[in-house]
């Protein structure tokens, strides 16, 4: 499993918290493993929950009609990269 960056760890913790994944520790999410259709068992409702949590935490919208969503939500690394590129200056 690839090592998580600090930004990926923070985002993984947000995912675990927002989806109430009590049996999963944030550091157990492989940055390169699929978020959906893989070991995590996440679905489209989970994607909406993640998008809402990201918008609250990072100050920008992940829109359901974005044609790049498949790439953005591919794995923790892609989602974290997208967040880092778009997050509001804190």
Backbone as a printed PyTorch tensor [residue, N CA C, xyz], in Angstrom:
tensor([[[  0.8410,  -1.1830,   0.0000],
         [  0.0000,   0.0000,   0.0000],
         [  0.8840,   1.2450,   0.0000]],

        [[  0.5120,   2.2130,  -0.7960],
         [  1.2570,   3.4720,  -0.8730],
         [  1.0700,   4.2670,   0.4140]],

        [[  2.0640,   5.0530,   0.7350],
         [  2.0150,   5.9190,   1.9230],
         [  1.0990,   7.1120,   1.6330]],

        [[  0.2770,   7.4730,   2.6140],
         [ -0.5870,   8.6380,   2.4620],
         [  0.1850,   9.9180,   2.7510]],

        [[ -0.1300,  10.9740,   1.9960],
         [  0.3970,  12.2950,   2.3160],
         [ -0.4500,  12.8840,   3.4420]],

        [[ -0.0030,  13.9900,   3.9960],
         [ -0.7690,  14.6490,   5.0660],
         [ -2.1580,  15.0410,   4.5590]],

        [[ -2.2340,  15.5600,   3.3380],
         [ -3.5280,  15.9580,   2.7740],
         [ -4.4320,  14.7470,   2.5680]],

        [[ -3.8480,  13.6290,   2.1380],
         [ -4.6350,  12.4120,   1.9480],
         [ -5.1290,  11.8580,   3.2790]],

        [[ -4.2950,  11.9270,   4.3050],
         [ -4.7140,  11.4760,   5.6400],
         [ -5.8900,  12.2940,   6.1480]],

        [[ -5.8060,  13.6160,   5.9650],
         [ -6.8790,  14.5000,   6.4140],
         [ -8.1780,  14.1710,   5.6710]],

        [[ -8.0900,  13.9740,   4.3730],
         [ -9.2630,  13.6580,   3.5660],
         [ -9.8040,  12.2650,   3.9090]],

        [[ -8.9240,  11.3100,   4.1340],
         [ -9.3560,   9.9600,   4.5180],
         [-10.1110,  10.0070,   5.8470]],

        [[ -9.6270,  10.8130,   6.7870],
         [-10.3150,  10.9590,   8.0780],
         [-11.6950,  11.5700,   7.8750]],

        [[-11.7910,  12.5410,   6.9820],
         [-13.0820,  13.1710,   6.6810],
         [-14.0430,  12.1480,   6.0690]],

        [[-13.5600,  11.3110,   5.1650],
         [-14.3950,  10.2810,   4.5420],
         [-14.8930,   9.2920,   5.5920]],

        [[-13.9890,   8.7990,   6.4260],
         [-14.3600,   7.8340,   7.4640],
         [-15.3960,   8.4410,   8.4090]],

        [[-15.1680,   9.6950,   8.8080],
         [-16.0850,  10.3710,   9.7280],
         [-17.4440,  10.6340,   9.0750]],

        [[-17.4420,  11.1780,   7.8630],
         [-18.7080,  11.5640,   7.2350],
         [-19.5570,  10.3570,   6.8390]],

        [[-18.9270,   9.2120,   6.5760],
         [-19.6660,   8.0140,   6.1950],
         [-19.8590,   7.0410,   7.3570]],

        [[-19.4080,   7.4360,   8.5510],
         [-19.5230,   6.5750,   9.7380],
         [-18.9470,   5.1830,   9.4960]],

        [[-17.7530,   5.1420,   8.9230],
         [-17.0720,   3.8700,   8.6540],
         [-16.2880,   3.4580,   9.8950]],

        [[-17.0140,   3.0600,  10.9330],
         [-16.3880,   2.8190,  12.2300],
         [-15.3940,   1.6690,  12.2210]],

        [[-15.5560,   0.7320,  11.2840],
         [-14.6430,  -0.4140,  11.2480],
         [-13.3650,  -0.1090,  10.4710]],

        [[-13.2500,   1.1120,   9.9710],
         [-12.1190,   1.4670,   9.1100],
         [-11.3490,   2.6350,   9.7120]],

        [[-10.0400,   2.5060,   9.7310],
         [ -9.1830,   3.6140,  10.1610],
         [ -8.7570,   4.3850,   8.9070]],

        [[ -8.6660,   5.7250,   9.0010],
         [ -8.2960,   6.5140,   7.8170],
         [ -7.0100,   6.0340,   7.1550]],

        [[ -6.0330,   5.6240,   7.9550],
         [ -4.7530,   5.1910,   7.3770],
         [ -4.8570,   3.8630,   6.6320]],

        [[ -6.0070,   3.1790,   6.7510],
         [ -6.2000,   1.9180,   6.0330],
         [ -6.6720,   2.1270,   4.5910]],

        [[ -7.0150,   3.3680,   4.2340],
         [ -7.4650,   3.6410,   2.8720],
         [ -6.2340,   3.8240,   1.9890]],

        [[ -6.0660,   2.9090,   1.0560],
         [ -4.9430,   2.9720,   0.1170],
         [ -5.1910,   4.1290,  -0.8550]],

        [[ -4.2310,   5.0620,  -0.9860],
         [ -4.4280,   6.2130,  -1.8650],
         [ -4.7130,   5.8420,  -3.3170]],

        [[ -4.2720,   4.6540,  -3.7380],
         [ -4.4340,   4.2510,  -5.1340],
         [ -5.5490,   3.2320,  -5.3530]],

        [[ -6.2240,   2.8090,  -4.2820],
         [ -7.3110,   1.8350,  -4.4180],
         [ -8.6030,   2.5570,  -4.8190]],

        [[ -9.4460,   1.9090,  -5.6200],
         [-10.7030,   2.5460,  -6.0240],
         [-11.5660,   2.8830,  -4.8040]],

        [[-12.1450,   4.0810,  -4.8040],
         [-13.0640,   4.4480,  -3.7240],
         [-14.4040,   3.7390,  -3.8970]],

        [[-14.8010,   3.5350,  -5.1550],
         [-16.1020,   2.9340,  -5.4410],
         [-15.9120,   1.6310,  -6.1970]],

        [[-16.7060,   0.6300,  -5.8290],
         [-16.6140,  -0.6560,  -6.4910],
         [-15.4320,  -1.4870,  -6.0390]],

        [[-14.7230,  -1.0290,  -5.0060],
         [-13.5700,  -1.7690,  -4.4970],
         [-13.8330,  -2.2880,  -3.1000]],

        [[-12.7790,  -2.4170,  -2.3170],
         [-12.8730,  -2.9790,  -0.9750],
         [-13.7060,  -2.1220,  -0.0170]],

        [[-13.7810,  -0.8100,  -0.2710],
         [-14.5260,   0.0560,   0.6420],
         [-16.0310,  -0.1190,   0.5060]],

        [[-16.4920,  -0.5790,  -0.6490],
         [-17.9110,  -0.8260,  -0.8500],
         [-18.7540,   0.4410,  -0.8820]],

        [[-18.1720,   1.5400,  -1.3240],
         [-18.9090,   2.7920,  -1.3740],
         [-19.7970,   2.8440,  -2.6190]],

        [[-20.9010,   3.6300,  -2.5130],
         [-21.8240,   3.7530,  -3.6430],
         [-22.1090,   5.2270,  -3.9310]],

        [[-23.0610,   5.4830,  -4.8140],
         [-23.3360,   6.8570,  -5.2470],
         [-23.8470,   7.7330,  -4.1110]],

        [[-24.5710,   7.1580,  -3.1720],
         [-25.0230,   7.9310,  -1.9970],
         [-23.8090,   8.3660,  -1.1810]],

        [[-22.8430,   7.4740,  -1.0420],
         [-21.6070,   7.8240,  -0.3310],
         [-20.8730,   8.9530,  -1.0450]],

        [[-20.8930,   8.9440,  -2.3850],
         [-20.2490,  10.0160,  -3.1480],
         [-20.8840,  11.3630,  -2.8150]],

        [[-22.2080,  11.3870,  -2.6900],
         [-22.8980,  12.6250,  -2.3200],
         [-22.4980,  13.0780,  -0.9260]],

        [[-22.3980,  12.1400,   0.0030],
         [-21.9810,  12.4650,   1.3710],
         [-20.5550,  13.0190,   1.3910]],

        [[-19.6640,  12.3950,   0.6290],
         [-18.2790,  12.8670,   0.5520],
         [-18.2500,  14.2760,  -0.0440]],

        [[-19.0180,  14.4980,  -1.1220],
         [-19.0540,  15.8150,  -1.7620],
         [-19.5380,  16.8810,  -0.7860]],

        [[-20.5550,  16.5690,   0.0050],
         [-21.0810,  17.5170,   0.9880],
         [-20.0310,  17.8070,   2.0590]],

        [[-19.3810,  16.7680,   2.5580],
         [-18.3540,  16.9510,   3.5940],
         [-17.1760,  17.7690,   3.0650]],

        [[-16.7740,  17.5030,   1.8210],
         [-15.6690,  18.2570,   1.2140],
         [-16.0500,  19.7250,   1.0700]],

        [[-17.2790,  20.0040,   0.6170],
         [-17.6800,  21.3990,   0.4250],
         [-17.7130,  22.1420,   1.7540]],

        [[-18.1610,  21.4700,   2.8160],
         [-18.1750,  22.1130,   4.1410],
         [-16.7580,  22.3650,   4.6560]],

        [[-15.8870,  21.3840,   4.5010],
         [-14.5410,  21.4800,   5.0520],
         [-13.6370,  22.3900,   4.2290]],

        [[-13.7240,  22.2860,   2.9010],
         [-12.7370,  22.9370,   2.0370],
         [-13.2690,  24.1440,   1.2650]],

        [[-14.5750,  24.4050,   1.3410],
         [-15.1140,  25.6370,   0.7850],
         [-15.3100,  25.6770,  -0.7170]],

        [[-15.4920,  24.5290,  -1.3610],
         [-15.8520,  24.5240,  -2.7840],
         [-16.7670,  23.3360,  -3.0620]],

        [[-17.5360,  23.4500,  -4.1350],
         [-18.5290,  22.4370,  -4.4710],
         [-17.9510,  21.3440,  -5.3700]],

        [[-18.2620,  20.1080,  -5.0430],
         [-18.0450,  18.9920,  -5.9610],
         [-19.4020,  18.7380,  -6.5980]],

        [[-19.5440,  19.0970,  -7.8470],
         [-20.8470,  19.0470,  -8.5080],
         [-21.1220,  17.6680,  -9.1080]],

        [[-22.3730,  17.2230,  -8.9670],
         [-22.7470,  15.9080,  -9.4880],
         [-22.7250,  15.8540, -11.0110]],

        [[-22.8130,  17.0160, -11.6680],
         [-22.8270,  17.0280, -13.1280],
         [-21.4470,  17.2780, -13.7390]],

        [[-20.4070,  17.2290, -12.9220],
         [-19.0520,  17.4290, -13.4310],
         [-18.6410,  16.2110, -14.2650]],

        [[-18.2840,  16.4200, -15.5420],
         [-17.9170,  15.2750, -16.3870],
         [-16.6320,  14.5760, -15.9270]],

        [[-15.8560,  15.2250, -15.0680],
         [-14.6110,  14.6250, -14.5790],
         [-14.7890,  13.8260, -13.2830]],

        [[-16.0230,  13.6430, -12.8190],
         [-16.2360,  12.9720, -11.5320],
         [-15.6360,  11.5730, -11.4700]],

        [[-15.6980,  10.8340, -12.5550],
         [-15.1240,   9.4760, -12.5410],
         [-13.6340,   9.5420, -12.2140]],

        [[-12.9530,  10.5370, -12.7810],
         [-11.5180,  10.7000, -12.5050],
         [-11.3070,  11.2660, -11.0970]],

        [[-12.0860,  12.2790, -10.7150],
         [-11.9240,  12.9320,  -9.4110],
         [-12.1320,  11.9360,  -8.2750]],

        [[-13.1590,  11.0890,  -8.3870],
         [-13.4980,  10.1340,  -7.3350],
         [-12.8700,   8.7540,  -7.5480]],

        [[-11.9100,   8.6590,  -8.4660],
         [-11.3080,   7.3480,  -8.7780],
         [-10.6800,   6.7200,  -7.5420]],

        [[ -9.9310,   7.5150,  -6.7750],
         [ -9.2620,   6.9970,  -5.5910],
         [ -8.9270,   8.1710,  -4.6680]],

        [[ -8.4030,   7.8680,  -3.5180],
         [ -8.0830,   8.9030,  -2.5320],
         [ -7.0600,   9.8860,  -3.0830]],

        [[ -6.0660,   9.3960,  -3.8090],
         [ -5.0290,  10.2770,  -4.3640],
         [ -5.6520,  11.3020,  -5.3240]],

        [[ -6.5190,  10.8480,  -6.2430],
         [ -7.1420,  11.7550,  -7.2150],
         [ -8.0470,  12.7620,  -6.5170]],

        [[ -8.8320,  12.3090,  -5.5580],
         [ -9.7210,  13.2120,  -4.8370],
         [ -8.9240,  14.2330,  -4.0370]],

        [[ -7.8680,  13.7940,  -3.3910],
         [ -7.0180,  14.6980,  -2.6180],
         [ -6.3530,  15.7310,  -3.5180]],

        [[ -5.8620,  15.2990,  -4.6810],
         [ -5.2550,  16.2360,  -5.6340],
         [ -6.2620,  17.2840,  -6.0680]],

        [[ -7.4930,  16.8510,  -6.3390],
         [ -8.5480,  17.7730,  -6.7550],
         [ -8.8610,  18.7730,  -5.6290]],

        [[ -8.9500,  18.2790,  -4.4050],
         [ -9.2140,  19.1600,  -3.2600],
         [ -8.1050,  20.1840,  -3.1110]],

        [[ -6.8610,  19.7380,  -3.2180],
         [ -5.7350,  20.6460,  -3.0560],
         [ -5.7180,  21.7370,  -4.1360]],

        [[ -6.1510,  21.3960,  -5.3450],
         [ -6.1830,  22.3650,  -6.4420],
         [ -7.3200,  23.3690,  -6.2930]],

        [[ -8.3890,  22.9860,  -5.5860],
         [ -9.6040,  23.8080,  -5.5760],
         [ -9.9890,  24.3720,  -4.2160]],

        [[ -9.3450,  23.9530,  -3.1620],
         [ -9.7800,  24.3840,  -1.8290],
         [ -9.6420,  25.8910,  -1.6780]],

        [[-10.5680,  26.4510,  -0.9300],
         [-10.5290,  27.8960,  -0.6660],
         [ -9.3460,  28.1960,   0.2320]],

        [[ -8.7190,  29.3000,  -0.0090],
         [ -7.5950,  29.7220,   0.8410],
         [ -8.0880,  29.9030,   2.2650]],

        [[ -7.4100,  29.2370,   3.1850],
         [ -7.8920,  29.3260,   4.5750],
         [ -7.1030,  30.3400,   5.3710]]])
